[in-house]
Amino acid sequence: MNYGQFLNMIPEAFLVLSLLLVFFADFFISKLQVKGHTLAALTMGLLAVVTVVSLTAQPAEAFGGMYVATQASQVMKAILAAGTLVVVMMAQTWIESSALNVKNEGEFYMLVLSTLLGMFIMVSSGSFLLFFLGLETASVPMACLVAFDKYKKQSAEAAAKYILVATFSSGVMLYGISFVYAATGTLYFDDVAAKLMSTSPLYEGASPLAIMGLVFFFSGLGFKLSLVPFHFWTADTYQGAPTPVTGYLSVCSKGAAAFALMVIMMKAFGPLTAYWEYLLYIVIVLSITIANLFAIRQSELKRFMAFSSISQAGYIMLAVIGSSQAGMASLMYYVLVYVVANMAVFTVINTIEHNNNGATQMSAYDGLYQTNPKLAFLMTLALFSLAGIPPFAGMFSKFFVFMAAAQQGSFWAYFVVFIALINTVVSLYYYLLIVKAMYINKTETPLPTFRTDFNTKAALVVCTLGIALFGVCSCIYEYLFAASAM
């Protein structure tokens, strides 16, 4: 083996180096009893470097096509690294909330970086084998993050449910991959597509093994994306996990899985599009509709955001329907906007939780505008973006995924887009429930006025600028569209 091929994996190499630096820094800081935010600053700086390196890295290939980094995947890595940077920034309030978290600060950063490394491998995989390794590299540290508050019953329960579902979904996915290998004799995406094309050039007479492999693989990844009907673990896990971890799970993990799913559907299962497009129609309609209906019933905000994320996953899947350059660009753009809007919401939730004895009920936000108007205003902007209200970036992200899905041209594609449009109105209603609580609901004991720390302010500023600018700066979508062609 030519180990020099590892040099083609530039973003992953920098991330591994960052992981080692944080590991040794944590060791020496604990030995020397250095106080302050040294480790946090180091991690943030390294993530910023990884973001820039990923954005400037050139397309590359290694290990005979097992690792394939396109311009689109490099941009996606930059989006994931930037989202992780925001997670680390907002996590400082939670870390400083207890002596145990401060003691285990280094472990938290290492787990976050390890999960990000798995996501990087997922989006650059050219083989089912490497994809599965990347998926597990991301899933196992994520389970540890969910259980980070190990002395809290809800956190332990959430981790147990997450790891059981992750194990089951991985088994289902492996079962599907074994069928694909039995049908084609290879695990490389391009070779699988070529073999399927040679056996069913007109989408007729496809191997039953290949079709079963497609169904099981999609089901396994559907658990990771928390698509309906694979979503039952989501609300409990989101509620029990520490709030920064919930934000990380809802944004970066979902974005990486959605991007990888689209690549695999286009590259490996392209010849079976006639089979999986109807499966995708059903899952999208169920995910958006059922999640919206359940979100209306929630009074606990992290469970509320869990069903919101299920609905958003359905919208992201609209981009996969197009299976085109526009579809890939709209997916990356949607994830980019979703990162800033959702992380803004979770940053506010984390701040309120910290200043209100851990309360995450919607009633805790009654009258928030009276005592903390700036925080309420930023929360409103983020919720409006998630709902797709113009002129915020969320409206443009939804428009682009609708347009990509409609370009498919079939009656059922138009029907799914129509259902998604109707559900956008429903989602506006339940997002406005939080706005109503902050601005209209009266309470005798509103949350007192408090000041936020620098890291929380920085995270909110970054997210708010993204919400305001990503929609009006057309060059961003044009750049993503150009990157999707390579």
ZIBEL-V611578 format. One record per pair of residues at least 4 apart in sequence whose C-alpha atoms are under 6 Angstrom apart, sorted by the first residue. I is the first residue (numbers start at 1). J is the second residue. D is the distance in Angstrom with one decimal. If there is no record, write none. Layout:
# ZIBEL-V611578
{{I & J & D} {I & J & D}}
This chain:
# ZIBEL-V611578
{{5 & 62 & 5.6} {8 & 60 & 5.9} {9 & 13 & 6.0} {11 & 54 & 5.2} {21 & 25 & 5.9} {22 & 26 & 5.9} {25 & 29 & 5.9} {26 & 106 & 5.5} {28 & 32 & 5.9} {29 & 33 & 5.6} {29 & 34 & 5.2} {44 & 85 & 5.9} {47 & 85 & 5.9} {50 & 54 & 6.0} {51 & 78 & 4.5} {51 & 81 & 5.3} {51 & 82 & 6.0} {53 & 57 & 5.8} {54 & 74 & 5.4} {54 & 78 & 5.1} {55 & 75 & 5.3} {55 & 78 & 5.4} {59 & 69 & 5.2} {59 & 70 & 4.6} {59 & 71 & 5.4} {60 & 69 & 5.1} {61 & 65 & 6.0} {61 & 67 & 5.6} {61 & 68 & 4.6} {62 & 67 & 5.1} {65 & 126 & 5.9} {66 & 126 & 4.6} {66 & 127 & 5.0} {67 & 124 & 5.8} {67 & 125 & 4.9} {67 & 126 & 5.2} {68 & 124 & 5.2} {68 & 125 & 5.8} {68 & 126 & 5.3} {69 & 73 & 5.8} {69 & 124 & 4.9} {71 & 483 & 5.3} {71 & 486 & 5.8} {72 & 483 & 5.1} {72 & 484 & 5.0} {73 & 123 & 5.9} {80 & 252 & 5.6} {86 & 459 & 5.7} {87 & 91 & 6.0} {89 & 455 & 5.3} {90 & 347 & 5.8} {90 & 456 & 5.3} {91 & 244 & 5.4} {95 & 101 & 4.9} {95 & 102 & 5.6} {96 & 102 & 6.0} {101 & 105 & 5.8} {111 & 141 & 5.4} {115 & 138 & 4.1} {115 & 141 & 5.7} {118 & 134 & 4.3} {118 & 135 & 6.0} {118 & 137 & 4.6} {118 & 138 & 4.2} {119 & 138 & 5.9} {119 & 256 & 5.8} {121 & 125 & 5.9} {121 & 134 & 4.9} {122 & 131 & 4.9} {122 & 134 & 4.9} {123 & 260 & 5.1} {125 & 130 & 5.6} {125 & 131 & 5.2} {126 & 188 & 6.0} {126 & 189 & 5.7} {127 & 187 & 5.4} {127 & 188 & 4.2} {127 & 189 & 5.4} {128 & 187 & 5.3} {136 & 140 & 6.0} {143 & 159 & 5.7} {143 & 163 & 6.0} {146 & 159 & 5.3} {146 & 241 & 4.7} {147 & 155 & 5.2} {147 & 156 & 5.3} {147 & 159 & 5.0} {149 & 155 & 5.8} {150 & 156 & 5.8} {154 & 158 & 6.0} {154 & 240 & 4.5} {155 & 240 & 4.4} {155 & 241 & 5.1} {158 & 236 & 5.9} {158 & 237 & 4.3} {158 & 240 & 5.1} {162 & 166 & 5.9} {163 & 167 & 5.9} {165 & 169 & 6.0} {166 & 170 & 6.0} {169 & 220 & 4.5} {172 & 216 & 5.9} {172 & 220 & 5.3} {173 & 216 & 5.7} {173 & 217 & 4.5} {173 & 220 & 4.5} {176 & 213 & 3.9} {176 & 216 & 4.5} {176 & 217 & 4.7} {177 & 213 & 5.9} {179 & 209 & 5.4} {179 & 213 & 4.7} {180 & 210 & 5.1} {180 & 213 & 5.0} {181 & 185 & 4.8} {181 & 186 & 5.4} {183 & 209 & 5.6} {183 & 210 & 5.5} {184 & 192 & 6.0} {184 & 195 & 5.8} {189 & 267 & 5.8} {189 & 268 & 4.4} {190 & 268 & 5.9} {192 & 268 & 5.5} {193 & 197 & 6.0} {193 & 268 & 4.7} {196 & 200 & 6.0} {197 & 201 & 4.7} {197 & 271 & 5.6} {200 & 204 & 5.4} {200 & 205 & 5.8} {200 & 206 & 5.2} {213 & 217 & 5.9} {218 & 222 & 5.8} {222 & 226 & 5.8} {222 & 227 & 5.3} {223 & 230 & 4.9} {225 & 254 & 5.5} {226 & 230 & 5.6} {226 & 231 & 4.3} {226 & 310 & 6.0} {227 & 231 & 5.4} {227 & 287 & 5.7} {228 & 286 & 6.0} {228 & 287 & 4.7} {234 & 238 & 6.0} {235 & 303 & 4.9} {235 & 306 & 5.1} {237 & 241 & 6.0} {238 & 246 & 5.3} {239 & 302 & 5.2} {239 & 303 & 5.6} {241 & 246 & 5.9} {243 & 350 & 5.9} {245 & 249 & 6.0} {247 & 346 & 5.9} {248 & 252 & 5.6} {249 & 253 & 5.2} {250 & 254 & 5.9} {251 & 339 & 5.7} {255 & 335 & 5.8} {262 & 320 & 5.5} {263 & 267 & 5.8} {264 & 268 & 5.2} {265 & 269 & 4.8} {265 & 270 & 5.8} {266 & 270 & 4.7} {273 & 277 & 5.7} {283 & 287 & 5.9} {284 & 314 & 4.8} {285 & 289 & 6.0} {286 & 290 & 5.6} {287 & 291 & 5.8} {287 & 311 & 5.6} {287 & 314 & 5.3} {288 & 311 & 4.3} {288 & 314 & 5.3} {291 & 295 & 6.0} {291 & 307 & 5.0} {291 & 310 & 5.9} {291 & 311 & 5.3} {295 & 304 & 5.3} {295 & 307 & 5.4} {296 & 430 & 5.4} {298 & 304 & 5.4} {299 & 361 & 5.9} {299 & 362 & 5.4} {300 & 360 & 6.0} {300 & 361 & 4.4} {300 & 362 & 5.8} {301 & 360 & 5.7} {301 & 361 & 5.6} {301 & 362 & 5.7} {318 & 401 & 5.8} {318 & 405 & 5.5} {319 & 327 & 4.6} {319 & 331 & 5.5} {319 & 401 & 5.0} {319 & 404 & 5.7} {319 & 405 & 5.8} {321 & 405 & 5.3} {322 & 327 & 5.2} {322 & 404 & 5.2} {322 & 405 & 4.8} {322 & 408 & 5.2} {323 & 327 & 5.7} {325 & 484 & 5.6} {325 & 485 & 6.0} {326 & 330 & 6.0} {326 & 404 & 5.8} {327 & 404 & 5.0} {329 & 480 & 5.3} {329 & 481 & 4.8} {329 & 484 & 5.8} {330 & 334 & 5.9} {330 & 400 & 5.4} {330 & 401 & 5.4} {334 & 338 & 5.9} {334 & 397 & 4.9} {335 & 339 & 6.0} {338 & 342 & 5.7} {339 & 343 & 5.8} {340 & 463 & 4.5} {340 & 466 & 6.0} {341 & 382 & 4.8} {343 & 347 & 5.9} {344 & 460 & 5.8} {344 & 463 & 5.6} {345 & 379 & 5.9} {346 & 350 & 5.9} {349 & 353 & 6.0} {352 & 356 & 5.9} {353 & 358 & 4.3} {353 & 359 & 5.1} {353 & 360 & 5.9} {354 & 358 & 5.7} {365 & 437 & 5.8} {365 & 438 & 5.3} {366 & 437 & 4.6} {366 & 438 & 5.0} {366 & 441 & 5.3} {367 & 438 & 4.9} {367 & 439 & 5.9} {367 & 441 & 6.0} {367 & 442 & 5.9} {367 & 446 & 5.6} {368 & 372 & 5.6} {368 & 438 & 4.7} {369 & 373 & 4.2} {369 & 376 & 5.4} {369 & 438 & 5.5} {369 & 439 & 5.6} {371 & 448 & 5.9} {371 & 449 & 4.9} {372 & 449 & 5.7} {384 & 389 & 5.4} {385 & 389 & 5.9} {385 & 392 & 5.3} {385 & 394 & 4.2} {386 & 394 & 5.5} {387 & 428 & 5.2} {388 & 394 & 4.6} {388 & 395 & 3.8} {389 & 395 & 5.4} {390 & 395 & 5.4} {392 & 467 & 5.9} {392 & 468 & 5.7} {392 & 471 & 6.0} {393 & 467 & 5.3} {393 & 470 & 5.5} {393 & 471 & 3.9} {396 & 471 & 5.9} {406 & 413 & 5.9} {406 & 414 & 5.7} {432 & 436 & 5.9} {436 & 440 & 5.1} {437 & 441 & 4.8} {460 & 464 & 5.9} {465 & 469 & 5.8} {466 & 470 & 5.4} {469 & 473 & 5.9} {475 & 479 & 6.0}}
